[in-house]
Every structure is written in structure tokens, then in C-alpha cells.
Amino acid sequence: MAKACLSKLIQAHFKSDACEIAAIIFIHTHSCNGNYNPHLQVILAEGAFFLSN
């Protein structure tokens, strides 16, 4: 779901549906001090890959 949202955002930026993103997304369930704090960690490559090139 997170990758789909990021893909739509990048496609809107480039005004093209023909691009793909490179992303690593994982869920983190605890904060540094051990409290329960579910959130997503995202590593997103800069730009996009165009499949036609």
C-alpha cells in the first residue's frame, strides 16, 4: 500500500504512468526507548525508472 501511494505521487510529478520507483519499505513497531510505536521506514531512490528507455 505504501509503495502504491509513493508510485502515484512520483507518477503525478513526472506526469507519466510509465515510470517505476525503487523503494524499500518496512514496518517498525517500537521506538528507540522501547515504547510501542508502529510506523513505516521508507528508503526511496531519487527519481524514477522509465520502462520505455
C-alpha positions in Angstrom: 0.0 0.0 0.0 2.8 2.5 0.8 4.6 1.7 -2.4 1.4 2.3 -4.4 0.9 5.7 -2.7 4.5 6.7 -3.4 4.2 5.5 -7.0 1.2 7.6 -7.6 2.9 10.7 -6.2 6.0 10.2 -8.4 3.9 9.5 -11.5 2.0 12.7 -10.8 5.3 14.6 -10.5 6.7 13.2 -13.8 3.2 13.4 -15.5 3.7 9.8 -16.7 2.3 6.4 -15.8 5.3 4.7 -17.4 7.7 5.1 -14.5 8.6 2.8 -11.6 10.2 3.7 -8.3 12.8 1.9 -6.3 11.7 1.7 -2.7 12.4 -0.4 0.4 9.6 -0.2 2.9 9.3 -2.0 6.2 7.2 -1.7 9.4 8.9 -0.7 12.6 6.9 -1.4 15.7 8.9 0.1 18.6 10.6 3.4 19.2 14.2 3.8 20.4 13.1 3.7 24.1 11.1 0.5 23.7 7.6 2.1 23.6 5.1 0.6 21.1 5.1 3.0 18.1 4.1 1.3 14.8 5.3 3.3 11.8 6.8 2.8 8.3 10.5 3.2 7.5 11.0 4.1 3.8 14.2 4.2 1.7 13.3 5.8 -1.6 15.7 6.1 -4.6 15.9 9.6 -6.1 13.9 10.0 -9.3 12.2 7.2 -11.2 12.9 4.4 -13.8 11.1 4.7 -17.1 10.4 1.3 -18.6 10.4 2.5 -22.2 14.1 3.5 -22.0 
